[in-house]
Amino acid sequence: MTILYAERVGQQLGNLITNEPLIYERSNGVVYARYRDPPHNKIPRWVIGGDPGAVAREQGTLLQYGDWQDLCNLCEENETLKKLMDKLITTYWIVKEKK
C-alpha cells in the first residue's frame, strides 16, 4: 500500500484535499487513487494512470489509438472490412457536418 499526502502533490495532481493521505490501487492494468481516512474515504476512487489500453477501456473509450491503427492496417488486407470502414467513414463525416 502506498500512502501519499495531497499537500506535497496537490499542484501536480489537481484538486486534492490538503493533508489527506491517498491509497493507490492497481487493478486490471489501471492505477486508481482514493482517500484513506474518513469522511473522505467515501469518495469513490478515481483513475490516475496505468496501461493505456486498460485506462481507455475503464473510461469507456471504444478504441485506443493502437487498436485503430491495427484496424486500418487490417482493412488493407480484407475487402469486406475495407467496405465497412468506407461506410463508417462516410457516416462519420455526415454526422460531423450536422453538428
C-alpha positions as CSV (number, residue, x, y, z in Angstrom):
1,M,0.0,0.0,0.0
2,T,1.4,3.4,-1.0
3,I,0.3,6.5,1.0
4,L,1.0,10.0,-0.4
5,Y,-0.1,13.2,1.1
6,A,-2.1,15.6,-1.0
7,E,-0.2,18.7,0.3
8,R,3.0,17.5,-1.4
9,V,1.5,16.6,-4.8
10,G,-1.6,18.9,-5.0
11,Q,-0.1,21.1,-7.6
12,Q,0.7,18.2,-9.8
13,L,-2.4,16.0,-9.5
14,G,-5.2,18.6,-9.4
15,N,-7.8,19.4,-6.8
16,L,-6.9,17.1,-3.9
17,I,-8.0,17.6,-0.3
18,T,-5.0,19.1,1.5
19,N,-3.2,16.8,4.1
20,E,-5.4,13.8,3.3
21,P,-3.4,10.6,2.7
22,L,-4.1,8.7,-0.5
23,I,-4.1,5.0,-1.2
24,Y,-3.1,3.8,-4.7
25,E,-4.5,0.6,-6.1
26,R,-3.8,-1.3,-9.3
27,S,-6.5,-3.4,-10.9
28,N,-6.5,-4.9,-14.5
29,G,-3.8,-2.6,-15.6
30,V,-5.4,0.6,-14.2
31,V,-4.0,2.6,-11.3
32,Y,-6.6,4.3,-9.0
33,A,-6.3,6.7,-6.1
34,R,-8.7,7.0,-3.1
35,Y,-8.6,8.7,0.2
36,R,-7.6,6.6,3.2
37,D,-9.4,8.3,6.1
38,P,-13.0,9.1,7.0
39,P,-15.0,11.0,6.0
40,H,-13.2,11.4,2.6
41,N,-12.8,7.6,2.1
42,K,-16.5,7.6,1.0
43,I,-15.4,9.5,-2.2
44,P,-15.1,6.8,-5.0
45,R,-11.7,6.0,-6.3
46,W,-10.5,7.7,-9.5
47,V,-8.2,6.7,-12.3
48,I,-4.8,8.2,-12.2
49,G,-2.9,6.1,-14.8
50,G,-1.9,2.7,-16.0
51,D,-1.7,0.8,-19.2
52,P,-3.2,3.0,-22.0
53,G,-5.4,0.3,-23.3
54,A,-6.7,-0.6,-19.8
55,V,-7.3,3.0,-18.9
56,A,-9.2,3.6,-22.2
57,R,-11.5,0.6,-21.5
58,E,-12.1,1.8,-17.9
59,Q,-13.0,5.2,-19.1
60,G,-15.4,3.9,-21.8
61,T,-13.3,4.7,-24.8
62,L,-14.2,2.4,-27.7
63,L,-10.7,2.0,-29.1
64,Q,-7.2,3.2,-28.2
65,Y,-5.1,4.6,-30.9
66,G,-3.0,1.5,-31.5
67,D,-6.2,-0.6,-32.0
68,W,-7.4,2.0,-34.5
69,Q,-4.1,1.7,-36.4
70,D,-4.4,-2.1,-36.4
71,L,-7.9,-1.9,-37.7
72,C,-6.8,0.4,-40.6
73,N,-4.0,-1.9,-41.5
74,L,-6.3,-4.9,-41.5
75,C,-8.6,-3.1,-43.9
76,E,-5.8,-3.2,-46.5
77,E,-5.9,-7.0,-46.4
78,N,-9.6,-7.6,-46.0
79,E,-12.0,-6.3,-48.7
80,T,-15.2,-6.8,-46.6
81,L,-13.7,-4.9,-43.7
82,K,-12.5,-2.1,-46.1
83,K,-16.1,-1.7,-47.5
84,L,-17.4,-1.5,-43.9
85,M,-14.8,1.0,-43.0
86,D,-15.6,3.2,-46.0
87,K,-19.3,3.2,-44.9
88,L,-18.3,4.1,-41.4
89,I,-16.1,7.0,-42.5
90,T,-18.8,8.3,-44.8
91,T,-21.3,8.1,-41.9
92,Y,-18.8,9.8,-39.6
93,W,-18.4,12.8,-42.0
94,I,-22.2,13.1,-42.4
95,V,-22.8,13.1,-38.7
96,K,-19.9,15.5,-38.1
97,E,-21.2,18.0,-40.7
98,K,-24.7,18.1,-39.0
99,K,-23.2,19.1,-35.6
